[in-house]
């Protein structure tokens, strides 16, 4: 029967109830065979003039063919120009929507996906994430940058072509603040990093590990909100994703690709989101008590009123079962 | 262009960006003509033996025909038997999934919906909510009860037949805690209720009002997370939904039906969730600084990685536009 589990970082309770398993996979969408080139797609090889100007590009060695391109988002959620201009309106508070919204085009091919790419190609995507974050940190108006991916329409993608996004914001997002607070409180008590403790516990119990290499661990969190939710985290303490070392980028690409490949095989190429959570800009102390990580959320169930109303989650798949199934996939 | 707005209760920032309007209505699902009776539906008139035993029933005056029935949920997220048994497991914390999970069958007719019911019928549904909350408060293991509705499959409903649900939980949900904290902090500063201030501001500006009667106000919140999000709130301060007076139930039924009817007409019968937020059990002081209310969330856009990753929201419809459009509907 069900049990309640507490997320140690944000103190969020989750109901793990495997009896609800029948509700899985409601979100699956119709699939069409995709071609490597789509005429109307501005992200496809040959259509480069249909995007805003390139901010960053990585090319194949010894060739002019690009592998990864970064451009401004044509329909930005926040605009890059202007100042914040905080002001009151009636009893409420408001500021101008200043920020940066960029698109990382993962590949020139319309039908590609990270699960199917060469690891050296995935490495370039992560390098693009890192380089853009490092650059945006120089803009004093911003406090945070979120790197994320919406894979497939059900996960919120508006373009089919494989791409990632980043949004730099003038405030620290609420969810990140909650994680920072949890980690700081733990550090005050124990004088060590909470995520480092979680890594030790996961390696000790071996119950929830999906994949591992010298630098990274991929596991299903103890209080997973969603079925097959996965966390990828550096095994050596590191608070800020912008500080990832060059030699760590390939191992991250490797474990990300392997994890997404296992998800692809087990759940028949499900829609998913992933995000990178890292320390905010200009808060050096968080580098000590926070620990950057990626969160992968397959979109295989629907959120309903209970989740919206309470902020706690009903998860019909125990993370131990999810990890075992993902490990048992023959990739 | 976009702006950032702060929710005064939980300090959550929302990006209001009407340029994103094209993304609306992705969640719409195929509609079939529904009949008043479905043979395999356990909630339909005549199939009463297919549900768990009745906990509460309201019948038509001078007739044996039922209007609203409450039963236990056949597939509960939390079970009613047992004690909490909090315990550690490795470095993590856990407790048994104890709670109550009930179904309020809104109507004997399979094709009914609140937007189309008589107000006197909606009154009975709300009376059932109130009576069940009052009863569950007597169980000392529970700290909160969430009343909610998932309307249509896209909004998480697993049954087509019109119904609401409630879940009583042994902990105060995170989202409710955040609201309580915001209200308490405001009270400490100002010695008055924050929601009462919001009601005054909304009545003063008239920008976001959807409907109003002697007892209730229906409006689109200043920092709405979702397009056409609506709040229904008692105009006279009242912290605890369980304390709603008998003479207030009909006005609530009336404004709820009118609000949902306007949504139904404007957005072509969209999927939606609603929840009732009220004070937790056994916390009498919250009755002073908190203010119960209903939140209605039409499900007309998808959540994506940015929202999951940050906890702030991208809303492509300004609440002022939403309220005006809803007011202009000819019901």
Boltz contact constraints between the chains, C-beta under 6 A:
constraints:
  - contact:
      token1: [A, 1]
      token2: [B, 79]
      max_distance: 6.0
  - contact:
      token1: [A, 2]
      token2: [B, 97]
      max_distance: 6.0
  - contact:
      token1: [A, 3]
      token2: [B, 94]
      max_distance: 6.0
  - contact:
      token1: [A, 3]
      token2: [B, 97]
      max_distance: 6.0
  - contact:
      token1: [A, 4]
      token2: [B, 95]
      max_distance: 6.0
  - contact:
      token1: [A, 4]
      token2: [B, 97]
      max_distance: 6.0
  - contact:
      token1: [A, 5]
      token2: [B, 94]
      max_distance: 6.0
  - contact:
      token1: [A, 6]
      token2: [B, 93]
      max_distance: 6.0
  - contact:
      token1: [A, 12]
      token2: [B, 174]
      max_distance: 6.0
  - contact:
      token1: [A, 13]
      token2: [B, 171]
      max_distance: 6.0
  - contact:
      token1: [A, 15]
      token2: [B, 77]
      max_distance: 6.0
  - contact:
      token1: [A, 15]
      token2: [B, 97]
      max_distance: 6.0
  - contact:
      token1: [A, 17]
      token2: [B, 77]
      max_distance: 6.0
  - contact:
      token1: [A, 77]
      token2: [B, 15]
      max_distance: 6.0
  - contact:
      token1: [A, 77]
      token2: [B, 17]
      max_distance: 6.0
  - contact:
      token1: [A, 77]
      token2: [B, 314]
      max_distance: 6.0
  - contact:
      token1: [A, 79]
      token2: [B, 1]
      max_distance: 6.0
  - contact:
      token1: [A, 90]
      token2: [B, 201]
      max_distance: 6.0
  - contact:
      token1: [A, 90]
      token2: [B, 205]
      max_distance: 6.0
  - contact:
      token1: [A, 91]
      token2: [B, 197]
      max_distance: 6.0
  - contact:
      token1: [A, 91]
      token2: [B, 201]
      max_distance: 6.0
  - contact:
      token1: [A, 92]
      token2: [B, 222]
      max_distance: 6.0
  - contact:
      token1: [A, 93]
      token2: [B, 6]
      max_distance: 6.0
  - contact:
      token1: [A, 94]
      token2: [B, 3]
      max_distance: 6.0
  - contact:
      token1: [A, 94]
      token2: [B, 5]
      max_distance: 6.0
  - contact:
      token1: [A, 95]
      token2: [B, 4]
      max_distance: 6.0
  - contact:
      token1: [A, 97]
      token2: [B, 2]
      max_distance: 6.0
  - contact:
      token1: [A, 97]
      token2: [B, 3]
      max_distance: 6.0
  - contact:
      token1: [A, 97]
      token2: [B, 4]
      max_distance: 6.0
  - contact:
      token1: [A, 97]
      token2: [B, 15]
      max_distance: 6.0
  - contact:
      token1: [A, 146]
      token2: [B, 309]
      max_distance: 6.0
  - contact:
      token1: [A, 146]
      token2: [B, 310]
      max_distance: 6.0
  - contact:
      token1: [A, 148]
      token2: [B, 305]
      max_distance: 6.0
  - contact:
      token1: [A, 148]
      token2: [B, 306]
      max_distance: 6.0
  - contact:
      token1: [A, 148]
      token2: [B, 309]
      max_distance: 6.0
  - contact:
      token1: [A, 149]
      token2: [B, 305]
      max_distance: 6.0
  - contact:
      token1: [A, 150]
      token2: [B, 304]
      max_distance: 6.0
  - contact:
      token1: [A, 150]
      token2: [B, 305]
      max_distance: 6.0
  - contact:
      token1: [A, 156]
      token2: [B, 302]
      max_distance: 6.0
  - contact:
      token1: [A, 156]
      token2: [B, 304]
      max_distance: 6.0
  - contact:
      token1: [A, 167]
      token2: [B, 306]
      max_distance: 6.0
  - contact:
      token1: [A, 171]
      token2: [B, 13]
      max_distance: 6.0
  - contact:
      token1: [A, 173]
      token2: [B, 310]
      max_distance: 6.0
  - contact:
      token1: [A, 173]
      token2: [B, 311]
      max_distance: 6.0
  - contact:
      token1: [A, 173]
      token2: [B, 312]
      max_distance: 6.0
  - contact:
      token1: [A, 174]
      token2: [B, 12]
      max_distance: 6.0
  - contact:
      token1: [A, 174]
      token2: [B, 311]
      max_distance: 6.0
  - contact:
      token1: [A, 174]
      token2: [B, 312]
      max_distance: 6.0
  - contact:
      token1: [A, 175]
      token2: [B, 310]
      max_distance: 6.0
  - contact:
      token1: [A, 175]
      token2: [B, 311]
      max_distance: 6.0
  - contact:
      token1: [A, 197]
      token2: [B, 91]
      max_distance: 6.0
  - contact:
      token1: [A, 201]
      token2: [B, 90]
      max_distance: 6.0
  - contact:
      token1: [A, 201]
      token2: [B, 91]
      max_distance: 6.0
  - contact:
      token1: [A, 205]
      token2: [B, 90]
      max_distance: 6.0
  - contact:
      token1: [A, 222]
      token2: [B, 92]
      max_distance: 6.0
  - contact:
      token1: [A, 273]
      token2: [B, 305]
      max_distance: 6.0
  - contact:
      token1: [A, 273]
      token2: [B, 308]
      max_distance: 6.0
  - contact:
      token1: [A, 275]
      token2: [B, 305]
      max_distance: 6.0
  - contact:
      token1: [A, 275]
      token2: [B, 309]
      max_distance: 6.0
  - contact:
      token1: [A, 297]
      token2: [B, 308]
      max_distance: 6.0
  - contact:
      token1: [A, 302]
      token2: [B, 156]
      max_distance: 6.0
  - contact:
      token1: [A, 304]
      token2: [B, 150]
      max_distance: 6.0
  - contact:
      token1: [A, 304]
      token2: [B, 156]
      max_distance: 6.0
  - contact:
      token1: [A, 305]
      token2: [B, 148]
      max_distance: 6.0
  - contact:
      token1: [A, 305]
      token2: [B, 149]
      max_distance: 6.0
  - contact:
      token1: [A, 305]
      token2: [B, 150]
      max_distance: 6.0
  - contact:
      token1: [A, 305]
      token2: [B, 273]
      max_distance: 6.0
  - contact:
      token1: [A, 305]
      token2: [B, 275]
      max_distance: 6.0
  - contact:
      token1: [A, 306]
      token2: [B, 148]
      max_distance: 6.0
  - contact:
      token1: [A, 306]
      token2: [B, 167]
      max_distance: 6.0
  - contact:
      token1: [A, 308]
      token2: [B, 273]
      max_distance: 6.0
  - contact:
      token1: [A, 308]
      token2: [B, 297]
      max_distance: 6.0
  - contact:
      token1: [A, 309]
      token2: [B, 146]
      max_distance: 6.0
  - contact:
      token1: [A, 309]
      token2: [B, 148]
      max_distance: 6.0
  - contact:
      token1: [A, 309]
      token2: [B, 275]
      max_distance: 6.0
  - contact:
      token1: [A, 310]
      token2: [B, 146]
      max_distance: 6.0
  - contact:
      token1: [A, 310]
      token2: [B, 173]
      max_distance: 6.0
  - contact:
      token1: [A, 310]
      token2: [B, 175]
      max_distance: 6.0
  - contact:
      token1: [A, 311]
      token2: [B, 173]
      max_distance: 6.0
  - contact:
      token1: [A, 311]
      token2: [B, 174]
      max_distance: 6.0
  - contact:
      token1: [A, 311]
      token2: [B, 175]
      max_distance: 6.0
  - contact:
      token1: [A, 312]
      token2: [B, 173]
      max_distance: 6.0
  - contact:
      token1: [A, 312]
      token2: [B, 174]
      max_distance: 6.0
  - contact:
      token1: [A, 314]
      token2: [B, 77]
      max_distance: 6.0
